[in-house]
């Protein structure tokens, strides 16, 4: 994971409350649809770390659907915090080559929710420079 001397981005949001998939996914879809309405093409957020370039967020759902039902709920709770981190963080992420796809780099950002829970955001960067939100998940400790 990330080393102990890592600086965390402090999000202004808490993780979403609830343990039911239905209520959690409803809240996340409202956030996602607000972002999606701003463009006629692929939904994106502009990232401060990547010099205000676009990070496309639609691939998050494809990655999420590969996970188990309980893991989906766990990850969805941190979606708002992850979007906040992408938009506002200047912290340097841990970057390494993607083990699943050649010619790609995976950036892992670390953040803290408003009440101190640690979470991570993974962004996949293609060789062409396109960036995609892959996953948002809490620390396993």
C-alpha positions as CSV (number, residue, x, y, z in Angstrom):
1,X,0.0,0.0,0.0
2,X,1.1,3.6,0.6
3,X,4.0,4.4,2.9
4,X,3.6,5.9,6.4
5,X,5.0,9.3,5.4
6,X,2.2,9.8,2.9
7,X,0.3,13.0,3.0
8,X,-3.5,12.6,2.7
9,X,-5.9,14.9,1.0
10,X,-8.5,16.1,3.5
11,X,-11.9,15.8,1.9
12,X,-14.8,18.0,2.9
13,X,-17.2,15.1,2.8
14,X,-17.9,12.1,5.0
15,X,-18.4,8.6,3.6
16,X,-22.1,8.0,2.7
17,X,-24.1,6.5,5.5
18,X,-26.1,3.3,5.2
19,X,-25.4,-0.4,4.6
20,X,-28.0,-1.1,2.0
21,X,-26.9,-1.1,-1.7
22,X,-30.2,0.5,-2.8
23,X,-29.9,3.7,-0.7
24,X,-26.1,4.0,-1.3
25,X,-26.3,3.6,-5.1
26,X,-29.2,6.1,-5.2
27,X,-27.1,8.8,-3.5
28,X,-24.1,8.1,-5.7
29,X,-26.1,8.2,-8.9
30,X,-27.4,11.7,-8.0
31,X,-23.8,12.9,-7.7
32,X,-22.8,11.1,-10.9
33,X,-25.8,12.5,-12.8
34,X,-25.0,16.1,-11.7
35,X,-21.5,15.6,-13.3
36,X,-23.0,13.9,-16.4
37,X,-25.4,16.7,-17.1
38,X,-22.6,19.1,-17.6
39,X,-21.5,17.5,-20.9
40,X,-23.0,15.9,-23.9
41,X,-20.2,13.4,-24.2
42,X,-18.3,11.3,-21.6
43,X,-18.7,12.5,-18.1
44,X,-15.5,13.9,-16.5
45,X,-14.1,16.0,-13.7
46,X,-11.2,18.3,-14.0
47,X,-8.3,17.4,-11.8
48,X,-6.1,19.9,-10.1
49,X,-3.2,17.5,-9.8
50,X,-3.2,16.8,-13.6
51,X,-3.2,20.6,-14.4
52,X,-7.0,20.8,-14.8
53,X,-7.1,18.1,-17.4
54,X,-10.1,15.7,-17.7
55,X,-10.4,12.5,-15.7
56,X,-13.3,10.5,-17.2
57,X,-15.5,8.8,-14.6
58,X,-17.7,6.5,-16.6
59,X,-15.3,3.5,-16.4
60,X,-15.8,3.5,-12.6
61,X,-19.1,1.7,-13.1
62,X,-17.6,-1.1,-15.2
63,X,-15.0,-1.7,-12.6
64,X,-17.5,-1.6,-9.8
65,X,-19.8,-4.2,-11.5
66,X,-16.9,-6.7,-11.4
67,X,-16.9,-6.6,-7.5
68,X,-19.1,-8.6,-5.1
69,X,-22.3,-7.0,-3.8
70,X,-20.9,-6.1,-0.3
71,X,-17.7,-4.7,-1.8
72,X,-19.8,-2.5,-4.1
73,X,-21.5,-0.9,-1.1
74,X,-18.2,-0.4,0.6
75,X,-16.7,1.3,-2.4
76,X,-19.8,3.4,-3.3
77,X,-19.7,5.1,0.2
78,X,-16.5,6.9,-0.7
79,X,-17.5,8.1,-4.2
80,X,-18.3,11.7,-3.2
81,X,-15.0,11.9,-1.3
82,X,-13.1,10.5,-4.3
83,X,-14.6,13.1,-6.7
84,X,-13.6,15.8,-4.2
85,X,-10.1,14.4,-4.1
86,X,-9.8,14.3,-7.9
87,X,-11.0,17.9,-8.3
88,X,-9.0,19.5,-5.5
89,X,-5.9,17.4,-4.5
90,X,-2.4,18.5,-5.3
91,X,-0.8,15.6,-3.3
92,X,1.6,13.5,-5.3
93,X,0.1,10.0,-5.9
94,X,1.9,6.7,-5.9
95,X,2.3,5.8,-9.6
96,X,3.3,2.5,-11.1
97,X,2.8,0.6,-14.4
98,X,-0.6,-1.2,-14.6
99,X,-0.1,-4.9,-14.1
100,X,-3.2,-5.7,-16.1
101,X,-2.6,-3.5,-19.1
102,X,0.7,-2.7,-20.8
103,X,1.3,0.9,-21.7
104,X,-0.8,2.2,-18.8
105,X,0.1,3.8,-15.5
106,X,-2.0,3.6,-12.4
107,X,-2.0,6.5,-10.0
108,X,-3.2,5.9,-6.4
109,X,-4.2,9.0,-4.4
110,X,-4.7,8.9,-0.7
111,X,-7.3,10.8,1.2
112,X,-9.1,11.2,4.5
113,X,-12.8,11.8,4.9
114,X,-14.1,14.7,7.0
115,X,-14.2,12.3,10.1
116,X,-10.8,10.8,9.5
117,X,-11.3,7.6,7.5
118,X,-8.6,6.8,5.0
119,X,-9.5,6.0,1.4
120,X,-7.8,5.7,-1.9
121,X,-8.6,6.7,-5.5
122,X,-7.1,4.9,-8.4
123,X,-6.8,6.7,-11.8
124,X,-5.6,4.8,-14.9
125,X,-3.6,6.8,-17.4
126,X,-3.3,5.5,-21.0
127,X,-0.3,6.0,-23.2
128,X,-2.1,8.7,-25.1
129,X,-2.6,10.7,-21.8
130,X,-6.3,9.9,-21.3
131,X,-7.2,9.4,-17.6
132,X,-10.0,7.3,-16.2
133,X,-11.3,6.9,-12.7
134,X,-10.9,3.2,-11.9
135,X,-11.8,2.8,-8.3
136,X,-12.5,4.5,-4.9
137,X,-12.1,2.3,-1.9
138,X,-11.4,2.5,1.9
139,X,-8.2,1.5,3.6
140,X,-8.4,-2.2,4.7
141,X,-6.8,-1.6,8.1
